[in-house]
């Protein structure tokens, strides 16, 4: 199933990037808040998918996302060490 393969690949990417450090200056409170909202939404989606992988596409639709949208969101998060670290920490809670 394409959905499971994509989501598994995204998780592996985040785990790999999330281990890296990084010193990013404060990019501004508005940008930081938007980034935090993205991380929170990604965590919410991923927790729901982890709980019921068979509903992955339905879960994404509930968040007005396609698989491609979710891949893009996860790529954005994984590209930023701070966002990646936040995602991983929240996912473990």
ABEGO torsion letter per residue (X at the ends): XAAAAAAAAAAAAAAAAAABBEBBBBAEAAAAAAAAAAAAAAAAAAAAAAABAAAAAAAAAAAGBBAAAAAAAAAAAAABAAAAAAAAAAAAX
